[in-house]
Amino acid sequence: MAQSGKGRLNFRCPSCFMRDLDVDMFFDKEKQEYYCIRCQYSGDEQDVLAKNELVRFRYRSMHTRYKKFELE
């Protein structure tokens, strides 16, 4: 999803991102946490960033070109 240069940084919901859904989270100023309108996930900025890093293992080889496949 596109993001403008103004305001807070938009974060992806880690729970939805694990299911290959790209859903932006909203920020609740009173609770100082992010929440998703599609699922029940909510958490502070550090929690969201940590869980998004865990999700990235799915795409770690995305830019690697495999030229040779060996079967044993």
JOSUL-V650649 format. One record per residue. N is the residue number from 1. PHI is phi in radians with two decimals (999 if undefined). OMEGA is omega in whole degrees, -180 to 180 (* if undefined). Layout:
# JOSUL-V650649
<<N | PHI | OMEGA> <N | PHI | OMEGA>>
This chain:
# JOSUL-V650649
<<1 | 999 | -179> <2 | -1.34 | 179> <3 | -2.39 | 178> <4 | -1.37 | -177> <5 | -1.42 | -177> <6 | -1.72 | 173> <7 | 1.43 | -179> <8 | -1.21 | 177> <9 | -1.25 | 177> <10 | -1.41 | 178> <11 | -1.98 | 173> <12 | -1.42 | 175> <13 | -1.27 | -179> <14 | -1.11 | -179> <15 | -1.15 | 179> <16 | -1.25 | -179> <17 | -1.12 | 176> <18 | -1.14 | 178> <19 | -1.76 | 178> <20 | 1.07 | 174> <21 | -1.96 | -179> <22 | -1.80 | -177> <23 | -2.08 | 176> <24 | -1.33 | 178> <25 | -1.67 | 177> <26 | -1.87 | -177> <27 | -1.87 | 176> <28 | -1.74 | -176> <29 | -1.19 | -179> <30 | -1.18 | -179> <31 | -1.57 | -177> <32 | 0.98 | 178> <33 | -2.55 | 178> <34 | -1.67 | 178> <35 | -2.50 | -179> <36 | -1.85 | 179> <37 | -1.51 | -179> <38 | -1.64 | -180> <39 | -2.28 | -176> <40 | -1.60 | -174> <41 | -1.23 | 171> <42 | -2.65 | -180> <43 | -3.13 | 179> <44 | -1.38 | -173> <45 | -1.08 | -179> <46 | -1.15 | 179> <47 | -1.14 | 180> <48 | -1.12 | 180> <49 | -1.12 | 180> <50 | -1.13 | -179> <51 | -1.26 | 175> <52 | -1.19 | 175> <53 | -1.17 | 177> <54 | -1.13 | -179> <55 | -1.26 | -174> <56 | -1.15 | 179> <57 | -1.10 | 178> <58 | -1.16 | -174> <59 | -1.94 | -175> <60 | -1.13 | -179> <61 | -1.85 | -175> <62 | -1.09 | -177> <63 | -1.72 | 179> <64 | -1.66 | 178> <65 | -1.71 | 178> <66 | -1.66 | -176> <67 | -1.78 | -175> <68 | -2.34 | 178> <69 | -1.98 | -179> <70 | -1.90 | 175> <71 | -1.79 | -178> <72 | -1.64 | *>>
